């Protein structure tokens, strides 16, 4: 695709630079502009219409990325031309938009970006305001899946649900994985308020899969579903994980012999929701596809183990108290009482005291490192906040320096744990 400005094909690097230039616009929660963007870009047949890609949309505080990865893998193994959308990416920006199990090729991303730029620029002086980075990335996905003639797309919500750009789609099934206290300055300061925002993905008559969550959150979601005439399949009620036979039971059928390929104690729950979404949406084909899809699923930065300089390094993007509790349980299940040397930092707006208190009994020492993201907390500030919890703490000038120091300090039986934000996990995965 040739850009109007230069007459030359846009490169991948130029496309990333264009997207990055939109980042200061931040998040714009609202669907009117995204709906108009889809219309102007000629993508109205690509957001759930008959003959176009069909969607399973996934929202939630924690676990939505893993659940989306399970759905993607189940769809691929079922033989469908499958798209997927992840938010955020961890290692490579192209993780956001995928076909099959492959990232969008660099030149395809560049070509689609170039093709959409005239439409993006048409909003600059309009009453709608300028298109955001996330809105453009979402439209890139719609265009790519249209070009690839996708039959199904596993679509992860960005933030919230009710007003998220991905919610312009009409899905065949919706999944709400969990409700926790995160992004409270945007979504509300109670689980009930956050649940209402997440429940915004529910569409009239479209089945919704509801994960394990506090009753105050579940009741809000069930109320929204009832008003929309959307059948609700609830964890522990209509859908169940049966440990003895590694089975998932749904109102449609019993699926036996499912082993989650993504590590961590929460993944049986997430796999159960993914399998239920296959039944509820009508995407289910046969049992061998589910068995293979479950075990083949993968996603970076979720309790991911890597051997580095003779030590076990675990990388997990947990960044709120509920995720910390799951991480702690996963450490217990995988490593027993082995101690941890921590490499960490967090973004502004999160609560490090609440997060790390869950892990403090097993942490021997802490290494705070910088994160290359504009909302990252400074090393000095994070050290000051964590010192009351962890007297043995030090700051470092680079993530690699902190990781190497942690590895050197860790005993042969210790675990080096990288956690606190996906941005740090991604930086160190690129190194490792």
C-alpha positions as CSV (number, residue, x, y, z in Angstrom):
1,X,0.0,0.0,0.0
2,X,1.4,3.4,-1.0
3,X,1.2,6.3,1.4
4,X,-0.2,9.6,0.0
5,X,2.6,11.7,1.6
6,X,5.6,9.9,0.1
7,X,4.3,7.9,-2.8
8,X,6.2,4.9,-1.3
9,X,5.0,1.8,0.5
10,X,4.7,2.3,4.2
11,X,7.2,0.2,6.2
12,X,6.4,-1.7,9.3
13,X,8.5,0.8,11.3
14,X,6.5,3.7,9.9
15,X,3.3,2.0,10.8
16,X,4.4,1.5,14.4
17,X,5.5,5.1,14.5
18,X,2.1,6.3,13.2
19,X,0.3,4.2,15.8
20,X,2.6,5.4,18.6
21,X,1.8,9.0,17.6
22,X,-1.8,8.3,18.5
23,X,-1.0,7.0,21.9
24,X,-1.2,10.4,23.7
25,X,-4.9,10.4,22.9
26,X,-5.2,7.7,25.5
27,X,-8.4,5.7,25.9
28,X,-11.7,7.1,24.7
29,X,-14.5,5.0,26.2
30,X,-17.5,5.3,23.8
31,X,-18.8,3.5,20.8
32,X,-20.2,6.3,18.6
33,X,-16.8,7.1,17.0
34,X,-15.8,3.5,16.5
35,X,-19.1,2.7,14.9
36,X,-18.6,5.6,12.5
37,X,-15.0,4.6,11.9
38,X,-16.2,1.1,10.9
39,X,-18.8,2.6,8.6
40,X,-16.4,4.9,6.8
41,X,-13.8,2.2,6.5
42,X,-16.3,-0.2,4.9
43,X,-16.0,-2.8,7.6
44,X,-19.7,-3.1,8.6
45,X,-19.7,-6.6,7.1
46,X,-16.8,-7.6,9.3
47,X,-18.1,-7.2,12.8
48,X,-20.5,-10.2,13.1
49,X,-22.7,-10.0,10.0
50,X,-23.7,-13.2,8.3
51,X,-21.0,-14.4,5.9
52,X,-18.3,-12.5,7.7
53,X,-16.2,-13.4,10.8
54,X,-18.2,-14.6,13.8
55,X,-16.9,-13.5,17.2
56,X,-16.5,-14.8,20.7
57,X,-15.9,-11.7,22.8
58,X,-14.0,-12.0,26.1
59,X,-14.0,-9.5,29.0
60,X,-12.9,-9.6,32.6
61,X,-10.4,-8.2,35.1
62,X,-8.0,-11.2,35.2
63,X,-7.8,-14.3,32.9
64,X,-9.3,-12.8,29.8
65,X,-6.1,-13.2,27.8
66,X,-5.7,-16.8,28.7
67,X,-9.3,-17.5,28.0
68,X,-9.0,-15.8,24.6
69,X,-5.9,-18.0,23.9
70,X,-7.8,-21.1,24.8
71,X,-10.7,-20.1,22.5
72,X,-8.3,-19.3,19.7
73,X,-6.6,-22.7,20.0
74,X,-9.9,-24.6,20.2
75,X,-11.1,-22.8,17.0
76,X,-7.9,-23.5,15.2
77,X,-7.9,-27.2,16.0
78,X,-11.5,-27.3,15.0
79,X,-10.4,-26.4,11.5
80,X,-11.8,-22.9,11.3
81,X,-10.1,-20.0,9.6
82,X,-9.4,-18.3,12.9
83,X,-8.6,-14.7,13.9
84,X,-7.6,-13.5,17.4
85,X,-7.1,-10.2,19.2
86,X,-5.2,-9.7,22.4
87,X,-4.9,-6.7,24.7
88,X,-2.2,-5.9,25.8
89,X,0.6,-7.5,23.8
90,X,3.5,-8.8,25.8
91,X,6.6,-9.3,23.6
92,X,5.7,-8.2,20.0
93,X,3.1,-5.5,19.0
94,X,1.8,-7.9,16.4
95,X,0.5,-10.2,19.1
96,X,-2.7,-8.1,19.1
97,X,-3.8,-9.2,15.7
98,X,-3.4,-12.9,14.7
99,X,-4.5,-15.4,12.0
100,X,-4.5,-19.0,12.9
101,X,-1.7,-19.1,15.6
102,X,0.5,-16.6,13.7
103,X,1.0,-12.9,14.3
104,X,0.0,-10.5,11.5
105,X,2.9,-10.2,9.1
106,X,4.8,-6.9,9.4
107,X,4.0,-5.8,5.8
108,X,0.3,-6.7,6.1
109,X,0.1,-4.5,9.3
110,X,1.9,-1.7,7.4
111,X,-0.3,-2.0,4.3
112,X,-3.6,-2.0,6.3
113,X,-2.4,0.9,8.4
114,X,-1.6,2.9,5.3
115,X,-5.0,2.0,3.8
116,X,-6.8,3.2,6.9
117,X,-4.9,6.4,7.4
118,X,-7.2,8.5,5.1
119,X,-10.2,7.4,7.1
120,X,-8.4,8.1,10.4
121,X,-7.4,11.6,9.3
122,X,-11.0,12.3,8.2
123,X,-11.9,12.4,11.9
124,X,-9.3,14.9,13.0
125,X,-11.5,18.0,12.4
126,X,-14.9,16.3,13.0
127,X,-17.2,16.5,16.0
128,X,-16.2,12.9,16.8
129,X,-12.6,13.8,17.6
130,X,-9.4,12.0,16.6
131,X,-9.2,8.2,16.4
132,X,-7.2,6.7,19.2
133,X,-4.4,4.1,19.0
134,X,-6.6,1.3,20.3
135,X,-9.4,2.2,17.9
136,X,-7.0,2.0,14.9
137,X,-5.5,-1.3,16.1
138,X,-9.0,-2.8,16.5
139,X,-9.9,-1.6,12.9
140,X,-6.6,-3.1,11.6
141,X,-7.8,-6.4,13.1
142,X,-11.3,-6.2,11.4
143,X,-9.7,-5.4,8.0
144,X,-7.1,-8.2,8.4
145,X,-9.6,-10.9,9.4
146,X,-11.8,-9.8,6.4
147,X,-8.9,-10.2,4.0
148,X,-8.1,-13.6,5.5
149,X,-11.7,-14.6,5.2
150,X,-11.9,-15.6,8.8
151,X,-14.8,-17.7,10.0
152,X,-14.3,-17.1,13.7
153,X,-12.4,-14.6,15.9
154,X,-11.5,-14.9,19.5
155,X,-11.7,-11.2,20.6
156,X,-10.3,-9.9,23.9
157,X,-11.7,-6.7,25.2
158,X,-9.3,-3.8,25.9
159,X,-10.7,-2.0,28.9
160,X,-14.1,-2.5,30.6
161,X,-16.5,-3.7,27.9
162,X,-19.6,-1.4,27.7
163,X,-17.7,1.4,25.9
164,X,-14.7,-0.5,24.6
165,X,-13.9,-0.2,20.9
166,X,-14.2,-4.0,20.4
167,X,-17.8,-3.9,21.5
168,X,-19.0,-2.7,18.1
169,X,-19.1,-6.4,17.2
170,X,-22.2,-8.6,17.6
171,X,-20.7,-11.8,19.0
172,X,-22.1,-15.3,18.9
173,X,-21.1,-15.7,22.6
174,X,-19.8,-13.4,25.3
175,X,-17.5,-14.4,28.1
176,X,-16.9,-12.5,31.4
177,X,-14.1,-14.3,33.1
178,X,-13.7,-12.4,36.4
179,X,-14.4,-9.2,38.2
180,X,-11.8,-7.6,40.4
181,X,-10.7,-4.2,41.6
182,X,-8.6,-2.8,38.7
183,X,-8.7,0.4,36.6
184,X,-11.0,1.8,39.3
185,X,-10.4,5.4,38.2
186,X,-12.1,4.6,34.9
187,X,-14.5,1.7,35.6
188,X,-15.7,2.4,39.2
189,X,-14.5,1.7,42.7
190,X,-16.7,-1.3,43.5
191,X,-17.0,-4.7,42.0
192,X,-20.6,-4.0,41.2
193,X,-19.8,-0.9,39.2
194,X,-16.9,-2.7,37.4
195,X,-19.2,-5.7,36.7
196,X,-21.7,-3.3,35.0
197,X,-19.0,-2.0,32.7
198,X,-17.8,-5.5,31.8
199,X,-21.4,-6.7,31.3
200,X,-21.7,-4.1,28.5
201,X,-20.5,-6.8,26.1
202,X,-23.7,-8.7,26.6
203,X,-26.0,-8.4,23.5
204,X,-29.7,-9.2,23.1
205,X,-30.2,-13.0,22.9
206,X,-26.5,-13.8,22.8
207,X,-25.4,-16.4,25.4
208,X,-23.0,-15.1,28.1
209,X,-20.5,-17.3,29.9
210,X,-20.0,-16.1,33.5
211,X,-16.8,-17.1,35.4
212,X,-16.2,-17.4,39.1
213,X,-16.7,-14.1,40.9
214,X,-18.1,-12.4,44.0
215,X,-21.9,-12.5,44.3
216,X,-22.2,-8.7,44.2
217,X,-20.6,-8.8,40.7
218,X,-22.4,-11.9,39.4
219,X,-25.8,-10.4,40.3
220,X,-25.2,-7.3,38.3
221,X,-24.1,-9.4,35.2
222,X,-27.2,-11.7,35.6
223,X,-29.5,-8.7,35.8
224,X,-28.0,-7.2,32.6
225,X,-28.3,-10.6,30.9
226,X,-31.9,-11.0,31.9
227,X,-32.8,-7.5,30.6
228,X,-31.1,-8.5,27.3
229,X,-32.7,-11.9,27.1
230,X,-29.3,-13.4,27.0
231,X,-28.9,-16.9,28.4
232,X,-26.4,-17.0,31.2
233,X,-24.1,-20.1,31.8
234,X,-22.5,-19.7,35.2
235,X,-19.4,-21.3,36.6
236,X,-20.4,-23.8,39.2
237,X,-24.0,-24.0,38.0
238,X,-24.6,-24.5,34.3
239,X,-20.9,-25.1,33.6
240,X,-18.5,-27.1,35.7
241,X,-14.9,-28.4,35.8
242,X,-14.9,-32.1,37.0
243,X,-11.4,-32.8,38.3
244,X,-11.6,-36.6,38.4
245,X,-12.0,-36.9,34.7
246,X,-10.5,-33.5,33.6
247,X,-13.9,-32.8,32.1
248,X,-16.0,-29.8,31.3
249,X,-19.8,-30.0,31.7
250,X,-22.0,-27.6,29.9
251,X,-25.8,-27.5,29.2
252,X,-25.0,-29.0,25.8
253,X,-22.7,-31.9,26.6
254,X,-19.9,-33.4,28.7
255,X,-16.3,-33.0,27.4
256,X,-13.8,-35.4,28.9
257,X,-10.0,-35.5,28.9
258,X,-9.1,-31.8,28.7
259,X,-5.7,-30.7,29.9
260,X,-4.9,-27.0,29.8
261,X,-1.7,-26.2,28.0
262,X,-1.3,-22.8,29.8
263,X,0.3,-23.2,33.3
264,X,-1.2,-21.9,36.5
265,X,-4.0,-22.8,38.9
266,X,-6.6,-20.6,37.3
267,X,-6.3,-22.2,33.9
268,X,-8.8,-25.0,34.5
269,X,-11.3,-22.3,35.2
270,X,-10.4,-20.4,32.1
271,X,-10.4,-23.5,29.9
272,X,-13.9,-24.4,31.2
273,X,-15.2,-21.0,30.1
274,X,-13.5,-21.3,26.7
275,X,-15.0,-24.8,26.1
276,X,-18.5,-23.5,27.2
277,X,-18.2,-20.7,24.7
278,X,-17.6,-23.2,21.9
279,X,-20.9,-24.9,22.8
280,X,-22.9,-21.7,23.4
281,X,-21.7,-20.1,20.2
282,X,-22.3,-23.1,18.0
283,X,-18.6,-23.3,17.1
284,X,-18.2,-26.8,18.6
285,X,-17.3,-29.5,16.1
286,X,-15.9,-32.6,17.9
287,X,-14.1,-33.9,20.9
288,X,-10.6,-34.5,19.4
289,X,-10.5,-30.8,18.4
290,X,-11.2,-29.7,22.0
291,X,-8.7,-32.1,23.5
292,X,-5.9,-31.0,21.1
293,X,-6.9,-27.3,21.3
294,X,-6.8,-27.3,25.1
295,X,-3.3,-28.8,25.4
296,X,-1.9,-26.7,22.5
297,X,-3.0,-23.4,23.9
298,X,-0.3,-20.9,24.8
299,X,0.2,-17.2,25.6
300,X,3.3,-15.4,26.8
301,X,3.7,-14.0,30.3
302,X,1.3,-16.2,32.2
303,X,3.2,-18.2,34.8
304,X,5.8,-18.7,32.1
305,X,9.0,-20.7,33.2
306,X,12.4,-20.1,31.6
307,X,15.8,-21.4,32.6
308,X,18.3,-18.6,32.8
309,X,21.9,-18.9,34.0
310,X,21.1,-22.1,36.0
311,X,18.0,-20.6,37.7
312,X,14.3,-21.0,37.2
313,X,12.7,-17.7,36.2
314,X,8.9,-17.4,36.3
315,X,7.4,-14.4,34.4
316,X,3.8,-13.5,35.2
317,X,2.0,-10.3,34.3
318,X,-0.1,-10.1,37.5
319,X,-0.7,-6.5,38.6
320,X,-3.7,-6.5,41.0
321,X,-4.5,-8.2,44.3
322,X,-6.7,-10.9,42.8
323,X,-4.1,-11.8,40.3
324,X,-1.4,-11.8,43.1
325,X,-3.6,-14.4,45.0
326,X,-3.7,-16.6,41.9
327,X,0.0,-16.2,41.4
328,X,0.7,-17.2,45.0
329,X,-1.5,-20.3,44.6
330,X,0.3,-21.2,41.4
331,X,3.7,-20.9,43.1
332,X,2.5,-23.1,45.9
333,X,1.2,-25.8,43.5
334,X,4.3,-25.8,41.3
335,X,7.1,-25.1,43.7
336,X,5.8,-25.8,47.2
337,X,7.6,-23.7,49.8
338,X,10.6,-22.7,47.7
339,X,11.6,-19.0,48.3
340,X,11.4,-16.2,45.7
341,X,13.8,-13.5,44.6
342,X,11.6,-10.8,43.1
343,X,12.2,-8.6,40.1
344,X,9.5,-6.0,39.8
345,X,7.9,-2.6,39.2
346,X,4.4,-1.5,38.6
347,X,2.5,1.2,36.6
348,X,1.1,4.3,38.4
349,X,-2.4,3.8,39.7
350,X,-1.8,0.3,41.1
351,X,-1.4,-0.5,44.8
352,X,2.0,-2.2,45.4
353,X,1.4,-2.6,49.1
354,X,-1.8,-4.6,48.6
355,X,-0.4,-6.6,45.7
356,X,2.9,-7.6,47.3
357,X,1.5,-8.3,50.8
358,X,0.1,-11.6,49.3
359,X,3.6,-12.7,48.3
360,X,5.7,-11.3,51.2
361,X,6.1,-14.5,53.2
362,X,8.0,-16.3,50.5
363,X,10.1,-13.4,49.2
364,X,13.8,-13.3,50.2
365,X,14.8,-10.1,48.5
366,X,13.5,-7.6,45.9
367,X,15.1,-6.0,42.9
368,X,13.2,-3.0,41.5
369,X,13.9,-2.1,37.8
370,X,12.7,0.6,35.4
371,X,9.9,-0.1,32.9
372,X,10.0,1.5,29.5
373,X,6.4,2.9,29.6
374,X,5.2,6.4,30.3
375,X,3.0,5.4,33.2
376,X,5.7,3.3,35.0
377,X,6.5,4.2,38.6
378,X,10.1,5.4,39.1
379,X,12.5,3.0,40.7
380,X,13.2,5.3,43.7
381,X,9.4,5.7,44.4
382,X,8.8,2.0,44.2
383,X,11.7,1.1,46.4
384,X,10.4,3.6,49.0
385,X,6.9,2.1,48.8
386,X,8.1,-1.5,49.2
387,X,10.8,-1.0,51.8
388,X,8.4,-1.4,54.8
389,X,7.4,-4.8,53.4
390,X,10.8,-5.9,52.1
391,X,13.8,-4.5,54.0
392,X,16.2,-6.4,51.6
393,X,15.5,-4.3,48.5
394,X,17.5,-2.5,45.9
395,X,17.0,-0.5,42.7
396,X,18.7,-1.0,39.4
397,X,19.3,1.1,36.3
398,X,18.0,-1.5,33.7
399,X,15.7,-4.6,33.8
400,X,18.6,-6.8,32.7
401,X,20.8,-5.6,35.5
402,X,18.1,-6.3,38.0
403,X,17.4,-9.8,36.6
404,X,21.1,-10.7,36.6
405,X,21.5,-9.5,40.2
406,X,18.4,-11.5,41.2
407,X,19.8,-14.6,39.5
408,X,23.2,-14.2,41.2
409,X,21.5,-13.7,44.6
410,X,19.1,-16.7,44.2
411,X,20.1,-20.0,45.8
412,X,19.9,-23.2,43.9
413,X,16.5,-24.0,45.3
414,X,15.1,-20.4,44.8
415,X,12.8,-19.1,42.1
416,X,13.4,-15.8,40.4
417,X,10.0,-14.2,39.9
418,X,9.3,-11.3,37.5
419,X,5.9,-9.7,38.0
420,X,4.0,-6.5,38.6
421,X,3.2,-5.5,35.0
422,X,3.1,-7.1,31.5
423,X,5.3,-4.3,30.3
424,X,8.2,-5.5,32.4
425,X,7.5,-9.1,31.6
426,X,7.6,-8.3,27.9
427,X,10.9,-6.4,28.2
428,X,12.6,-9.3,29.9
429,X,11.1,-12.0,27.7
430,X,12.6,-10.1,24.7
431,X,16.0,-10.4,26.5
432,X,15.5,-14.0,27.5
